[in-house]
Amino acid sequence: MLSFDVCNAARLRRDPRYDGRFFTAVKTTGIYCRPVCPAKQPLTRNVAYYPTAAAAEAAGFRPCRPETAPFCPAWNGTRSTVARAMKLIDGGALDEGSVVDLAMRLGISSRHLARLFERHVGATPQQLARTLRVQRAKRLLDASNHTMTDIAFQAGFGSLRRFNAAFAELCGRSPSSLRARRA
């Protein structure tokens, strides 16, 4: 078993090199966890270290996240939630639904989702969805001869007016001028 000081330093740094080499038990809560756990750090005076999860359980502690195994997406915390949201948005979740609907699918509030996007993406879910729609539209403009209305709806816009406005705002020109330039 590693020394208390080595374990404590690794826990405080959330050092991934020590993941699985020891488990931190918190005396005040009765739980144990891995050194990379994203939860708030307990005070050093309230922790004990065990070489295995089984040893921590034998000492009377329960796992902090029993529903997750090491290296599952849930251990990544908020980054995993944002990645799931981005994948759903890319799949069109905001083309037909609202941010509230998306947040409910993720099991969080829309306000929390907005905070996570601000922290990890630097844009709102709606801004990301709009950018992805414009990118889809640009690909369709380059690869097809569909009408502007067809491209707008295929890209996920609810109307031709919104398509033209978003395209002009993000690209600085109209979609028809981009198509004319291609020809």
N, C-alpha and C positions, 0 to 999 in steps of 0.2 A: 504494500500500500504506500502511496505517495505521502509525503509529510503534509501536515495541516497547512503550513505556509505555502507550499507549492500548489496545493488544491485551491486555497483561498485566492492566490494571485491569478490562477487560471480561471476561476469562477468570475472574479471581478472583471477580467478582460473578455469573458465569454469566448475563451480560446478554443477554436474547433479542434486543435490538435489533442486536446484532453477529453473530447467527447467519447464517452463509453469507458474511459479509464477510471472514472470515479463518479459518484453520485452525491449530490448535496442534499442533506436533510435539514429541514427548518424546524427547530424545536417548538417555536411558537404556533405554527400552523399544523404540524403533524404531517407535512408532505415532504416528498423527496423529488429531486429533479436532476436533469443533466446540466452540466456546466454551461452549455450554450443556450439555455432556456431564455426566451425574450422577456420573461416576467420581471417585475421590479425586484431588484437585488435586496435580499434580507440583510440585516445587520450581521456583521461577522460574529458577534457574541452569541447569536441565535442559531448558528449552523454547526453541523457535524458532517463528517465525510465518511463514505462507505465505498468499498471497492466494487460492489455490484448492487444492482437493484434489489436482488434477493436479500442481500445483507441489510439493506435499508428497511425492507419490508419485515424482515425478521426482528428488527429493532422496534417495530411498531409504527413505521411511517407508511403512508399511502402515496401512490404516484400523483404527481401534480396534474398530468394530462393523461388519464387512463385510456382515453379514446384514440390516442395517437401513438404510433410507433416511431422510433428514431428514423429520421430522414423522410418522413411523410411531409406533404405540403403544409400541414397545419403547424409544423415546427418552424416554418419560415415566417409565421405570423402575418403581419399586414401585407407584406410583399406578395404572399400567395393570394390573398384576397384581391389585391389590385390586378395581379396577373389573370385570375379567373374572370374578373370584371372586364378586362381588356379583351380577353378571348370572346366573351359573350357579346361585347360591343362590336367586335370585328365580325361576328356572326349575325349581326343585325338586331341585337336586343333593343337598341334605342331607335331603330327605324320604325318600329311599330309600338313599342312600349315606352314607358317613362322611366326616369331615374329612380323613382320610388319603387316601381316594379322590379327593376334591376337589383336594387338594394335588398328588397325582400327575398329575391332568389338567392342572394348571397348570405342572408341571415343577419343583416346589419341595417341600421337606419340610413336614410338617404343623406342625412347630415354627416354621419360618420364616413360614408362613402366619399362625399365631397372633400372632407378633410384628408382622407387617405390619398385621393387623386392629387390634391394640392401638394402634399408632401412628397409623393413618389413619382408623379407624372409632370407636375407643374402646369396642369390644365384641368378643366372640368371634364366629367364624362361626356357632356354634350359637345364640348370642343373637340374631344378625341373622335367622337362619332362623326362630326361634320368633316373633320380632316380625312377620315377614312372614306367617307362617301365621295368627297372630291377626288381622292386618289383613284377610287373605283371608276368614277366618271372619266377621268383622264385616260385610264387604260381602255375604257370602252370607246372613247373618242378616237384613240389611236388605232384600235383593232377592229372597228366596225363602221358600218355606214348607216346605223340606226338613226332615227330622228332624235332631236334634242329631248323631246318629251319622253321617248322610250328610254334614252340613256338616263335621264333624271330619275325615273321610277326604278330602273334596274339598279342604279347606284344607291337607292334607298331614300331618295328625297320624296317628300309628300306632295310637292308641287313643282312645276317648272319655274315659278317665280323664286321659290327658296333655293332651287338649284342654281339659277343665274346669280342670285345675290351672294350665295356662299362661294361660288366659283370666282366671282369678281373680287370678293374680299380676300380670299386666300391666294389667288393667282395673279391678281392685278389686271385681269382681262376677262373678256366674256368667253364662254365655251365655244361659241361659233367662230371667234377670231382665232382660237387655237386650232380648230378644225381647218379653217381657211389657210392658215400657215402651213399645216401638214400637207395640204393639196398643192 
